[in-house]
Amino acid sequence: MKEKLLELLKNSYSPYSNFPVSAIVVTKDGREFKGVNVEDASYRAGACAERVAIFSALTSGVKKGEFKEINIMVASGKISSPCFVCRQMLLELFPLDATVRCYANTGEFKEYTVAQLCPYPFSNEDLK
């Protein structure tokens, strides 16, 4: 997975933050969906790599509960975890025990579950 994420980093469009991110979502049946962060001058209209990968999977017909894991890499030598907008998307679509693997471009990684990254979730149950 490390090599795929490294190669994918090259497709990031991050001229403002200079913080390339790549992500690969894996479904329970083994399909992979890729994403990179995409920025623009207004900043807010951009999208994180994690959500791009998730949206790609959804566009291809993947349904809630069919997600197994997400792998994320940042181009810096540090390990970084998903932003809170992306964590909310993970809560919405992934099982709580799904794997979230966060890589540095060196190959070092930390592994979490969605539940570990989101200990106090906001879900559809909160809207009732």
C-alpha positions as CSV (number, residue, x, y, z in Angstrom):
1,M,0.0,0.0,0.0
2,K,2.9,2.4,0.8
3,E,4.1,2.4,-2.8
4,K,0.6,3.0,-4.2
5,L,0.1,5.9,-1.8
6,L,3.6,7.4,-2.7
7,E,2.8,7.2,-6.4
8,L,-0.6,8.8,-5.8
9,L,0.9,11.7,-3.9
10,K,2.2,13.0,-7.3
11,N,-1.4,13.7,-8.3
12,S,-2.2,16.0,-5.4
13,Y,-3.1,19.6,-6.4
14,S,-1.9,21.5,-3.3
15,P,-0.1,24.7,-4.5
16,Y,-1.3,26.7,-1.6
17,S,-0.7,24.5,1.4
18,N,2.2,22.5,-0.1
19,F,0.8,19.6,1.9
20,P,0.1,16.8,-0.6
21,V,-2.1,14.0,0.7
22,S,-3.2,10.7,-0.9
23,A,-5.8,8.2,0.3
24,I,-6.9,4.8,-0.8
25,V,-10.2,3.3,0.4
26,V,-10.5,-0.5,0.5
27,T,-13.9,-2.2,0.5
28,K,-14.7,-5.5,2.1
29,D,-14.6,-7.2,-1.3
30,G,-11.1,-5.8,-1.9
31,R,-11.8,-3.0,-4.4
32,E,-9.7,0.1,-4.1
33,F,-10.7,3.7,-4.7
34,K,-8.1,6.5,-4.8
35,G,-8.2,10.2,-3.8
36,V,-5.8,13.2,-3.5
37,N,-6.4,16.5,-1.9
38,V,-7.4,19.3,-4.3
39,E,-7.1,22.9,-3.4
40,D,-8.0,26.2,-5.0
41,A,-7.4,29.9,-4.2
42,S,-10.5,30.2,-2.1
43,Y,-9.3,27.3,0.1
44,R,-12.8,26.3,1.3
45,A,-13.8,24.9,-2.1
46,G,-11.1,22.3,-2.0
47,A,-11.4,18.7,-0.9
48,C,-9.4,16.4,1.3
49,A,-7.9,13.2,-0.2
50,E,-9.9,11.1,2.2
51,R,-13.3,12.4,1.1
52,V,-12.3,12.3,-2.6
53,A,-11.5,8.6,-2.2
54,I,-14.8,8.0,-0.3
55,F,-16.8,10.0,-2.9
56,S,-15.1,8.0,-5.7
57,A,-16.2,4.7,-4.0
58,L,-19.8,6.0,-3.5
59,T,-19.9,7.2,-7.1
60,S,-18.9,3.6,-8.2
61,G,-21.8,2.1,-6.2
62,V,-20.2,1.3,-2.8
63,K,-22.7,1.5,0.0
64,K,-22.5,2.3,3.7
65,G,-21.1,-0.6,5.6
66,E,-19.1,-2.0,2.6
67,F,-16.0,0.0,3.6
68,K,-13.2,-2.0,5.2
69,E,-10.3,0.5,5.6
70,I,-8.8,3.8,4.5
71,N,-5.1,4.4,4.0
72,I,-3.8,7.9,4.1
73,M,-0.4,9.4,3.4
74,V,1.0,12.9,3.7
75,A,4.1,14.0,1.8
76,S,5.9,15.3,4.9
77,G,8.0,13.0,7.0
78,K,5.4,13.1,9.7
79,I,2.3,11.0,10.3
80,S,-0.9,13.0,10.1
81,S,-4.5,12.0,10.9
82,P,-7.7,12.9,9.1
83,C,-9.3,16.3,9.7
84,F,-12.6,16.4,11.6
85,V,-14.7,16.8,8.5
86,C,-13.2,13.6,7.1
87,R,-13.6,11.9,10.5
88,Q,-17.3,12.7,10.3
89,M,-17.5,11.1,6.9
90,L,-15.8,8.0,8.2
91,L,-18.3,7.8,11.0
92,E,-21.2,8.1,8.6
93,L,-20.1,5.4,6.2
94,F,-17.5,3.0,7.8
95,P,-18.0,0.5,10.6
96,L,-16.6,1.6,13.9
97,D,-14.1,-1.1,13.8
98,A,-12.8,-0.2,10.3
99,T,-9.1,0.4,10.0
100,V,-7.7,3.9,9.5
101,R,-4.0,3.6,8.6
102,C,-2.1,6.9,8.6
103,Y,1.3,7.0,6.8
104,A,4.2,9.3,6.6
105,N,6.0,9.3,3.2
106,T,8.8,7.4,4.8
107,G,6.5,4.4,5.2
108,E,6.1,4.7,8.9
109,F,2.4,4.4,9.9
110,K,0.0,4.4,12.8
111,E,-3.2,2.3,12.8
112,Y,-6.5,3.3,14.4
113,T,-10.1,2.2,14.2
114,V,-12.8,4.7,13.4
115,A,-14.0,4.4,17.0
116,Q,-10.6,5.4,18.3
117,L,-10.4,8.5,16.1
118,C,-13.9,9.5,16.9
119,P,-14.6,8.7,20.6
120,Y,-17.6,11.1,20.8
121,P,-19.5,10.6,17.6
122,F,-22.2,12.8,16.2
123,S,-24.5,10.6,14.2
124,N,-28.0,10.4,12.7
125,E,-29.2,9.3,16.2
126,D,-28.3,12.8,17.4
127,L,-30.7,14.3,14.9
128,K,-33.8,12.5,16.2
